[in-house]
């Protein structure tokens, strides 16, 4: 049982660091419905949100008209999927208080009236992870939720993007309030702790995760553009400043703000290219009011780095790299000698790269994005003989055969990998895109205690592939 003694959070633990991603195996569907009832919030304070002025109501390509989605794109698919995803993976503070009754007695210390309504995206079951004890509530009134008491900032960022593109202002603001409250309680820090305990103050790990910070700030800018509410932009600028100060070094995006990732702890800096969000950096360059923050230089440096890494290997990306090669990260997120390493393969980190790069090409037609997508699509379409239904999409391909062979242990193509390889067809391979969008749209969420990662990625890829990523400017 977690203690409820009120403590001011101390310095973050560096023992494990970032490990929010799930595995690649497809989870079986849960025969039961959502294990917790949702509390409904019918209104949003004007100071925290308002009407959506720019609606994602039709499949609208970027203003230039250069980029088309697949002919099988269908707005009904992400709408239906959103209801399923939100019903299982999203929970409000009020609803969760019914299940985590002992921790709920302390919710008000973090979530004062200023930060209500509040909601979180539930992380996967921590039953077998390093956070098992910290993410478990022994007296949970719902056994299925016993080891699911943690939240990762990555999920908050993804959730804010998902709800923004679905025009769900209530859910968006509730997730935003989660980030705001945790940052405020952590000494008004600009960056959300990467892993937190339910809606409670018990510390898990206060270090940041750069991808989450980029996504949270990006979603706030998008909502500002949709609503003209200045509060969104003001908070985005706070986060942008935090990213610049703590997660950018030599115009490269670090993976977090602790010595594990920034080189001050005596470790070699390693990079995760799935954290590189070109759309975020372009929006930052436009809306950051601090001229000292040269986001365009970061964008250019990161794209050059990405191109060099891709060109130096087989055509795919390694999950983790430094300036010259694939490297094992210092947080055990890429396996170990006993279980086997995955850092040199296109694996559970890199599965997000096509989403970020295809999003950039869809909105901005950046030729650098197109080049990345073309190489990836040429690689997989050759392996699959032009068939996106091929089991070739299940393989985690090696970046360099000298470091290790392809990982072929997966026996089926999971939803996130089908979606990722599908997105490489945007702007590059219309036939591939048409066929695989149909396949993606036939997928359903698993909605199990272990399906946080594949389900949230499928949700985001579904929105992109089916036209919900309408540019709000």
C-alpha positions in Angstrom: 0.0 0.0 0.0 1.4 3.4 -0.9 2.0 5.8 2.0 0.0 8.9 2.0 2.4 11.0 4.0 2.7 14.5 2.3 6.2 15.0 1.1 7.7 17.6 -1.1 9.1 15.7 -4.1 12.9 15.1 -3.9 15.4 14.8 -6.7 14.4 12.3 -9.4 15.6 8.7 -9.4 18.0 8.0 -12.2 18.0 4.3 -11.8 15.7 3.6 -14.7 14.6 6.8 -16.5 12.3 6.7 -19.4 10.5 3.4 -20.2 7.0 4.4 -21.2 6.9 2.4 -24.4 5.2 -1.0 -24.6 6.2 -4.0 -26.5 5.4 -4.9 -30.1 3.3 -8.0 -29.5 -0.4 -7.7 -30.2 -2.6 -8.1 -27.2 -5.7 -10.1 -27.1 -9.0 -8.3 -26.9 -10.4 -7.9 -23.4 -13.9 -9.5 -23.2 -14.9 -7.1 -20.4 -15.8 -3.5 -20.8 -14.1 -0.6 -19.3 -13.3 -1.5 -15.6 -14.1 2.0 -14.3 -17.1 4.2 -14.9 -16.5 7.6 -16.3 -17.6 10.7 -14.5 -19.0 13.2 -17.0 -17.9 16.8 -17.1 -20.4 18.9 -19.0 -18.8 22.3 -18.8 -15.3 23.8 -19.1 -14.4 27.0 -17.4 -13.9 29.7 -20.0 -10.4 30.4 -18.6 -9.4 26.8 -19.4 -11.0 26.2 -22.7 -13.8 27.1 -25.0 -15.5 26.4 -28.3 -13.5 24.9 -31.2 -13.4 27.5 -33.9 -11.5 25.4 -36.5 -13.1 22.0 -36.7 -11.6 18.8 -38.0 -14.8 18.0 -39.8 -13.6 16.9 -43.2 -10.7 15.4 -45.0 -8.8 18.6 -45.9 -5.3 18.4 -47.3 -2.7 21.0 -46.6 -3.3 24.4 -48.3 -0.9 23.7 -51.1 -2.9 20.6 -52.1 0.3 18.7 -52.8 -0.4 15.8 -50.4 -3.2 13.4 -50.6 -4.3 10.6 -48.2 -5.4 7.2 -49.3 -8.7 6.9 -51.2 -9.8 4.6 -48.4 -9.5 7.4 -45.8 -12.6 7.5 -43.7 -13.4 10.0 -40.9 -15.8 7.5 -39.3 -12.9 5.2 -38.3 -11.0 7.5 -35.9 -14.4 8.8 -34.5 -15.4 5.2 -33.6 -11.9 4.3 -32.4 -11.8 7.5 -30.2 -14.9 6.4 -28.3 -13.3 3.0 -27.7 -9.9 4.5 -26.7 -11.3 7.1 -24.4 -13.7 4.6 -22.8 -10.8 2.4 -21.7 -7.6 4.3 -21.5 -8.8 7.7 -20.2 -10.2 8.3 -16.7 -11.2 11.4 -14.8 -10.2 12.2 -11.3 -13.7 11.8 -10.0 -14.1 8.3 -11.5 -10.7 7.1 -10.3 -11.3 8.3 -6.8 -14.0 5.6 -6.5 -11.4 2.9 -7.1 -8.2 4.2 -5.5 -10.0 5.3 -2.3 -7.0 5.6 0.0 -4.8 7.7 -2.4 -7.8 9.7 -3.3 -7.8 11.2 0.2 -4.7 13.2 -0.9 -5.8 14.1 -4.4 -6.7 17.7 -3.3 -3.1 18.5 -2.4 -2.2 18.4 -6.1 -5.5 19.0 -7.8 -6.9 22.1 -6.2 -9.9 23.8 -7.8 -7.6 25.6 -10.2 -6.7 22.3 -11.8 -10.2 20.8 -12.1 -11.7 19.0 -14.0 -8.7 16.6 -14.4 -8.1 13.4 -16.2 -5.2 11.1 -17.1 -4.3 8.5 -19.7 -3.7 5.3 -17.8 -0.4 3.6 -18.3 0.0 -0.1 -18.9 0.0 -2.6 -16.0 3.3 -2.2 -14.1 3.1 -5.8 -12.8 6.5 -6.8 -14.4 8.3 -3.5 -14.6 10.8 -1.7 -12.4 7.9 0.5 -11.2 5.7 -2.4 -9.9 5.6 -1.3 -6.3 5.4 2.4 -7.1 2.5 1.9 -9.5 0.4 -0.5 -7.4 -2.5 0.2 -5.1 -3.0 -2.9 -3.0 -6.5 -2.0 -1.8 -7.8 -1.0 -5.2 -11.5 -1.7 -5.4 -11.0 -2.9 -9.0 -8.5 -5.7 -9.2 -7.8 -5.0 -12.9 -6.6 -1.5 -11.9 -4.3 -2.7 -9.0 -1.0 -2.2 -10.9 -2.2 0.5 -13.3 -1.9 3.5 -11.0 0.9 5.3 -12.9 0.7 7.9 -15.7 3.5 8.7 -18.1 3.8 12.2 -19.6 4.1 10.7 -23.0 0.5 9.5 -22.6 -0.6 12.9 -21.5 1.0 14.5 -24.6 -0.4 11.9 -26.9 -3.8 12.3 -25.3 -3.8 16.0 -25.7 -3.0 15.7 -29.4 -5.7 13.0 -29.8 -8.4 15.1 -28.0 -7.4 18.3 -29.8 -7.7 16.6 -33.2 -11.1 15.1 -32.2 -12.3 18.5 -31.1 -13.0 17.3 -27.5 -12.2 20.4 -25.5 -13.4 19.0 -22.2 -11.1 16.0 -22.4 -8.3 18.1 -23.7 -8.5 20.6 -20.8 -8.8 17.8 -18.3 -5.5 16.3 -19.5 -3.9 19.7 -19.7 -4.9 20.2 -16.0 -3.1 17.0 -15.1 0.1 18.4 -16.6 -0.5 21.8 -15.0 -1.2 20.4 -11.6 1.8 18.1 -11.5 4.1 20.8 -12.7 2.8 23.3 -10.2 3.2 20.8 -7.3 6.7 20.0 -8.4 7.8 23.6 -7.6 6.2 25.2 -10.7 8.6 23.4 -13.0 8.0 24.0 -16.7 8.2 20.3 -17.6 5.9 17.5 -16.6 7.4 14.7 -14.6 7.7 11.7 -16.9 6.0 9.2 -14.6 3.5 10.1 -11.8 1.3 8.2 -9.4 -2.5 8.4 -10.2 -3.7 12.0 -9.2 -1.5 11.8 -6.1 1.7 13.5 -4.8 3.7 10.3 -4.2 6.9 10.6 -6.2 7.7 8.1 -8.8 10.4 9.8 -11.0 10.5 13.6 -11.6 12.8 13.6 -14.6 11.3 14.8 -17.9 10.7 13.1 -21.2 11.4 15.3 -24.2 8.9 13.8 -26.6 6.1 14.4 -24.1 7.1 18.0 -23.5 7.2 18.6 -27.3 3.7 17.0 -27.8 2.1 18.9 -24.8 3.4 22.2 -26.1 2.4 21.4 -29.7 -1.1 20.5 -28.6 -1.5 23.7 -26.7 -0.5 25.7 -29.8 -3.0 23.8 -31.9 -5.7 24.5 -29.4 -4.7 28.1 -29.3 -5.1 28.2 -33.1 -8.5 26.5 -32.9 -9.9 28.7 -30.1 -7.9 32.0 -29.9 -7.6 31.4 -26.1 -4.4 33.0 -25.0 -4.0 30.8 -22.0 -3.1 27.9 -24.2 -0.3 29.8 -25.9 1.0 31.3 -22.7 1.5 27.8 -21.2 3.0 26.5 -24.4 5.6 29.3 -24.1 6.4 28.2 -20.6 7.0 24.7 -21.8 9.0 25.8 -24.8 11.3 27.7 -22.5 11.8 24.7 -20.3 12.6 22.5 -23.3 15.1 25.0 -24.6 16.8 25.3 -21.2 16.8 21.7 -20.2 16.4 19.5 -23.3 18.3 21.1 -26.1 22.1 20.9 -26.3 24.2 21.9 -29.3 21.0 22.3 -31.3 20.1 18.6 -30.7 17.1 17.3 -28.8 18.1 15.4 -25.7 15.9 12.6 -24.4 15.3 14.2 -21.0 16.5 16.7 -18.5 18.6 14.6 -16.1 22.3 13.7 -16.1 21.4 10.4 -17.6 20.5 12.2 -20.9 22.4 15.5 -20.9 26.0 14.3 -20.6 26.6 15.9 -17.2 26.6 12.5 -15.5 29.7 11.3 -17.3 27.7 9.3 -19.8 27.8 9.6 -23.6 24.7 11.4 -24.9 22.4 9.1 -26.8 19.6 10.3 -29.0 16.1 8.9 -29.7 15.0 10.0 -33.2 11.4 9.1 -32.4 11.4 12.1 -30.1 12.2 14.4 -33.0 9.0 16.3 -33.9 9.5 18.6 -36.9 6.0 20.0 -36.6 6.6 21.0 -33.0 9.8 22.8 -33.9 8.2 24.6 -36.8 5.3 25.8 -34.5 7.8 26.8 -31.8 9.8 28.8 -34.3 6.6 30.7 -35.2 5.0 31.1 -31.7 7.9 31.3 -29.2 8.3 35.0 -28.3 11.9 34.6 -27.1 14.3 35.4 -30.0 17.1 33.6 -28.2 15.4 30.3 -28.9 16.6 29.3 -32.4 14.2 26.4 -33.1 14.9 26.5 -36.8 18.5 25.6 -36.1 17.4 22.7 -33.9 15.1 21.6 -36.7 17.8 21.7 -39.3 20.4 20.0 -37.1 18.0 17.2 -36.2 17.0 16.6 -39.8 20.7 16.5 -40.9 21.4 14.0 -38.1 18.4 11.9 -39.1 19.4 11.8 -42.7 23.0 10.8 -41.8 21.9 8.0 -39.5 19.4 6.7 -42.1 22.0 6.8 -44.9 24.6 5.0 -42.7 22.5 1.9 -42.3 20.1 -0.4 -44.1 17.4 2.4 -44.6 15.6 2.0 -41.3 16.6 3.7 -38.0 18.0 2.3 -34.8 16.0 3.0 -31.7 19.0 4.7 -30.0 22.1 6.3 -31.5 24.9 8.8 -31.0 26.7 10.9 -33.6 28.0 7.9 -35.5 26.3 4.6 -34.6 23.6 2.8 -32.8 24.2 2.7 -29.0 22.6 1.1 -26.0 20.8 3.7 -23.8 21.7 3.9 -20.1 18.2 3.1 -18.8 17.8 -0.5 -19.8 15.0 0.4 -22.2 16.6 -1.5 -25.0 17.1 -4.9 -23.3 20.1 -6.4 -21.7 22.6 -9.2 -22.1 20.2 -11.8 -20.7 17.0 -10.8 -22.7 18.8 -9.6 -25.8 19.3 -6.0 -27.0 17.0 -4.1 -29.4 18.7 -0.7 -29.6 20.1 -1.3 -33.1 16.8 -2.3 -34.6 13.8 -0.4 -35.9 11.8 -1.3 -32.8 9.5 0.0 -30.1 10.9 3.5 -30.1 11.3 4.0 -33.9 7.8 2.8 -34.6 6.8 6.5 -33.9 9.1 8.0 -36.5 6.8 7.6 -39.5 4.0 9.3 -37.7 6.1 12.4 -36.9 7.7 12.6 -40.3 4.6 11.9 -42.3 2.8 14.6 -40.2 5.5 17.1 -41.2 5.2 16.2 -44.9 1.4 16.3 -44.8 1.4 19.8 -43.3 4.5 21.4 -44.7 5.7 19.4 -47.7 9.2 19.4 -46.3 11.4 17.7 -48.8 13.6 16.3 -46.0 10.5 14.5 -44.6 9.7 13.2 -48.1 13.3 11.8 -48.4 13.0 10.0 -45.1 9.6 8.5 -46.0 10.7 7.4 -49.5 13.7 5.4 -48.1 11.5 3.8 -45.5 8.8 3.0 -47.9 11.2 1.7 -50.6 12.7 -0.6 -47.9 9.4 -2.1 -46.6 7.6 -2.3 -50.0 10.6 -4.3 -51.3 10.6 -6.6 -48.3 6.9 -7.0 -48.6 6.8 -7.3 -52.4 4.4 -4.4 -52.5 1.9 -6.1 -50.2 1.2 -4.2 -47.0 -0.6 -7.3 -45.7 2.7 -9.2 -45.7 4.2 -10.6 -42.5 7.3 -8.8 -43.5 5.8 -5.8 -41.7 6.2 -7.7 -38.4 10.0 -7.8 -38.4 12.0 -5.4 -36.4 14.7 -4.8 -39.0 18.3 -4.1 -38.0 20.0 -0.8 -38.8 23.3 -2.5 -39.2 23.9 -6.2 -39.7 27.3 -5.9 -38.1 25.5 -5.1 -34.8 23.0 -7.9 -35.0 20.4 -9.6 -37.2 16.8 -8.7 -37.8 14.5 -9.5 -34.9 12.0 -11.9 -36.3 10.3 -13.1 -33.1 7.0 -11.5 -33.8 4.6 -13.9 -35.5 1.9 -11.3 -36.5 1.8 -7.7 -37.7 0.8 -5.6 -34.7 -1.5 -2.6 -35.2 1.2 0.0 -34.5 3.6 -1.5 -37.0 1.0 -1.8 -39.7 0.1 1.8 -39.1 3.7 3.0 -39.0 4.7 1.3 -42.3 1.4 2.5 -43.8 2.3 6.1 -43.0 5.5 5.8 -45.0 3.3 5.8 -48.1 2.1 9.4 -47.6 3.6 11.4 -50.5 5.6 8.5 -51.7 3.4 5.4 -52.7 -0.3 6.0 -53.3 -1.0 2.3 -54.1 0.6 1.2 -50.9 -1.2 3.9 -48.9 -4.6 3.1 -50.3 -4.2 -0.6 -49.6 -2.8 -0.3 -46.1 -5.2 2.4 -44.9 -7.9 -0.2 -45.6 -6.0 -2.7 -43.4 -5.4 -0.2 -40.6 -9.1 0.8 -40.6 -10.0 -2.8 -40.1 -8.0 -2.9 -36.8 -9.6 -2.6 -33.4 -8.1 -1.5 -30.1 -7.1 -4.3 -27.8 -8.2 -2.5 -24.6 -6.3 -4.6 -22.2 -4.1 -3.7 -19.2 -1.0 -4.1 -21.4 -2.2 -2.4 -24.5 -1.6 1.3 -23.6 1.2 1.7 -26.2 -0.2 -0.1 -29.2 -3.7 1.3 -28.7 -2.6 4.9 -28.4 -0.3 4.6 -31.4 -3.1 3.1 -33.5 -5.4 5.9 -32.4 -2.9 8.6 -33.5 -2.0 6.9 -36.8 -5.7 6.4 -37.5 -6.3 10.1 -37.1 -3.4 11.0 -39.4 -4.3 8.4 -42.1 -8.0 9.3 -42.1 -7.8 13.1 -42.3 -8.2 14.3 -38.7 -4.9 16.1 -38.8 -6.4 19.2 -40.3 -4.0 22.1 -40.3 -5.5 24.9 -38.1 -3.7 27.7 -40.0 
